[in-house]
Amino acid sequence: MINLQKIRRYLGTIKQTLWVYFYDMKGFLKYSMVQNPYKTQQRLLGLIVARYHVVEKGLTMPNMRPGFGFENIMSLIDLCQIYTKKFDVSESLFISAIESLKEYKDVHEKLSFQLNQALESKLSDLFSQHSLRLSGCVQKSLTKEIFIAESQSNFLKFAHSRCSVRNYTDEEISPLEIRQVVELAQTAPTACNRQPIRVHVVGKDKLNAVLSLQNGNRGFGDRANKLLIVSVDRSSYLNALEHNCVYVDGGIYVMNLLYALHYYHIGACTLNWSVTPDTDQELKRLLAIDKTEAVVALIAIGHVPQEFKVAASHRVNVSSIMVMHE
């Protein structure tokens, strides 16, 4: 006998799910950079930041490759020129982009490395337009002692001392160390205390295979001692209205995990998991991750060397992100 009430509930669930996901899709397509990335200041600035952060990362690599990122830098210069004509050039993130390009040029001059002539010409033209804004921002040089000095200090000093690290030693991170880190990270809150987080620890045997599926670890990923994969078990959530809780819970946990790693003096760099469904499924097959789990992020980890560099990663003024509603 057909249970009409059960069918109605099921069809209602499908309708609600489609409505929620369509709402998200419509907003993303309309307001993200998917269409016309030059339309608004925020879109173009977001594209510029993504490009110039690649330059920052390249300048801090364990073995920087002279002349790296030619196509990316040529594109970044073009974007900066478009921005100059359309928007406020006093914006701090835009200035940071110009400064990262200036540092790129200065570093190569110190190495006596001749950059591509077309690139040199475009850089000179850009700098001539923004010479008053070049304060010589450089990537940060750290020692191990400086990096860990505030790792168990008060939270203000602790939080400001944490940064993404892409330089690691060959020293092994023990299972005990990772267990301590994960136990500390479990202080992170989750919706209704459901605790759906899973942490997959990837060792050297499968490290490179996993990293080959992710596009943001070139130049340093293979130096990591371990890889942590944070996923969230979707079985814990009630309905489509909670679909974003998967990534809210996961994101909160990732930040807490990064703090826990810093507390225990372990260098870490978050790697995004912005991949196709095929790649996501390939990762789950490779590591036998349950299909109920949504992968949120990967984190490369390792002990830090005595001396290393980290990206400047300029932070905008708090007044530009805080909105008061009174």
N, C-alpha and C positions, 0 to 999 in steps of 0.2 A: 504494500500500500504506500502511495506517495505521501510523504510528509510535507504538505504545502507550507507550513510555518517554517520548517527548516530551510526549504528552498528560498522563501522570502528573505530570511535572515542572511543566507549566503549571497543572494543577489544584492541585498543592501550593503553587505560588506564589500563586494566588488565595486559597486557604485561609489561608495565612500573612498575606497582606495584609488580608483581612477581619478576622482575629483581632486584628492589631495596631491597626487603625483602630477596631474595636469597643471594645477596651480603652481607647483614648484617649477615645472618645466617652462611654463609661460613666463614666469618672472625671470628665470635664468636666461632664456632666449632674448628677452626684451632688454634686460639691464646689464648683462655681462658683455664681455668683449667678443662674443660669438659673432655678432653683427656690428660692423662699423666701429672698430676699436679706436678710431680717431674722433668720434663724435663728441665726447665729453672729456673734460680735464681728468676726471678720475680714471676713466678707461685708459686714456693714453698714458697717464702717469703710472698706472698699474703695469702696462706693457713695458715702459721704460725701466721700472724697478726690477721686473723679472729679468730684463736683459743685463742691467748693470750689476745685478747680484752675481751673475755668471762671471763677470770680470773680477769682482771681489773674491769669489771662490778661487778663481784661477791664480790670483796673486798670492794666495795663501797655501797652495798645494805643496806637499812635501818636496816634490821635485818639479818646480814650475817649468813648463815648456815654453821657451822664448817664442814669441809670435803666436801664442795660442789665441783661439777664438776670433780669427779674422772675420768671418762672415757675420758672427754675432755683433762684433764691434762696429762693423760697417753699417749694419742695420740699426744699432743703437744710436749712432751719430745721426742717421737720417731721421729717426724718431725725435731726437732732441731738436733738430732743426724745425720739424713740423710743430713741436710743442712751443718753441720760441716764437713762432709766428702767431700762435693761437691763444696761449694761456700765460698765466702769471709765472714769470721766470724766477721770482723770489721764493717759490715753493721749495722747502728744505730738501725734499726727496729728489727734486729735479737738480738742485745744486749738488747733491751727493753723487748723482749720475755723472755730472760734468767732472767732478773731482776724481771719481774712480777712473775716468778716461785719462785725466791728467797724470794720475799716479801710474797708470799703465804705460804711458809714454815715458815718464821719468825713469821707471824701473828698467825699461829697455835701453834708455840712453846710458844708464849706469853700467849695463851689461855690454855696451858697445854693439848692440844688436840693431841692425838696420831694418826698420819696419817697411812694409810695402809702401811704395811711393804714393799711391792713391790714398792710402789710409793716412799717411803723414799729412797730406794736403788737406784732407777733410778734417782731421784733428786740429790743425792750425787755424783753419777757418772758424771752427766752432769755438776754440779758445779765444780768438780775437774778439768774438761777440760777448764773451762772458768772463773776461779777464779779471774784473773786479770781484767776482764771486769765487775765485779759486784760492782757497785758504790752505791747500796742500793736505787735505784729508788723506791719511794712510791707513792701511790695515794694521791691526794690533799685533805687536810682538810680545809674547808671553814666555815666562819660565814656568816650570812645574810648580815651583814654590809660590809664585804669584797666583797661579790658577787655583791652588787648593787653600790659599791663605784664609779665605773667608767662607770656605765650604761648610764650616760648622759654627759660623758666627750668627749674629742676630739676622732676622729674615731680610731686612733692608739691604745689608751688605751681602748676604748670601745670594739673593735674587739677582743683584747687579753683577755678581762675580760669575754667574753661570753664562756660558755661551756655547755655540755649536763648535765642536772640535773635529777637524778632519785629518789630524796627524796622530798616529798611534805607534807604540812600540810593539815588539814581538812578545812581550810578557803576557803569559796566559792569564785569563780571567777565570777564576775557579767557580765551580758550581755553587759553592758556599757564598761567594761574593754576589753572584746573581740572585741567589735565594734571598739574601739580605736586602738587596735592592728591591726585589719584587714585593717582599713583605712590607717594606716601608711605603712603597707606592700604593699598597692596598688601602691606605688611609684616604684615598680619593673617594668622593661621594659618587653614587650612582642613583638613577631614578628608583625611588621606593626601596633603596638598598638591595636591588636585585643582584648586583655583582656579576654581570654577564661577561666580564672581561676575561680574555685568555691571552697569555704571553707565551709565544713559541720561541724557543732559543735555538738558533741555527749556528752550528759549529763550522769549522774550516772545511769539512768534507763536502758540505752542500752550499757553502757561503757564496762562491762564485756563480753557481748555477742560479741561485735566487737573485743575486745582484744583476745578472744578465737580463732579468725581467723588469728591472727598474732603471729609469733613464737619468737619474740625478746623482749618481755616485762615481762618475768617471774621474779617474786621477787619484782617488783615495779609498774607494770602497773595498778594494782587495786587500788593503792594509788592516782593515778591522779584524779584531780577534773573534768577535761574535756579532751576530745580528739578532736583534729582538724584533719579533713581529707581534704587534698588538692587534687583536681581533675582538669582535663582540658577538656573542651568541644571540642571534635574533629571536630565538625561541622564547626569550624572556619578555617580549613586548606584546601588548594587548591587541592593538589594532593599527590601522594606517595613520591615525592621528599621532602615534608615537614613533613614526618611522625615523624622524630626525634624532630621537633619543639614542639611536645606535651610535651616531657620530658625536653627539654631545657627550654621552658617557665615555665613549672611546677617546675623544679629544681631551677631556678633563684628566683621564687616566694617563694619557701620553705625557702631558705636562708634569703630572706628579711623578711619573717614572723618570723623566729627565731631571727633576729636582733630586730624586733619590740617587740617581747615578752620580750627580755632582756631589752630593753629600758623602758618598763613598769614594770620591776622587777618581771616578771613571769618566773619560772623555766620551762624548756622544754627539751624534748628528742625526736629526730626524730626516727620513727620506719619504717623500710623498708616495702614495699608492694611487696615482691617477692613471689608470690603465684600462685597456679594453676588457670586455667580459672574457674573451679567449685567454688573455694573459692572466687574469684573476683565477680562472679555472686551472690554468697550467700550474700556477703556484700551489694551489690546493692539492692538485695531484702529486706534485713533487714532494710535498711535506705531509701528505695525508691529513690535511686540515679539513675538519667536518664542514659539509655544505651549509650547515646552519649558521656558520660564522661569517661575518663581514669583516674583511681586512681593513683596518683603519690607517695604519702607518707602519713603516719599518724604521728601526733605529740602529745605526752602525755604532759599535762601541769598542773601546780599547783603552789601555793605559796610556797616559800622555808622556811624550818625551821630555827631556830637560828643557828644550827650547823649541818653540813652534809659533806659528802665526794663526790668527783667526780673523774672520771678516769683520770690518768696521760695523756693518749692519746698522746704519743710522736709524734712530727712533724719532718719530715726529713729535712735536710739542703736544702735550696732553690736551691743550685747548682745542686742537684740531680733531680730536676724537671723542671728547666728552660733551654730551648734550644734556643740559639741565631742563627739566620739565617741572615747573612750579605752579 
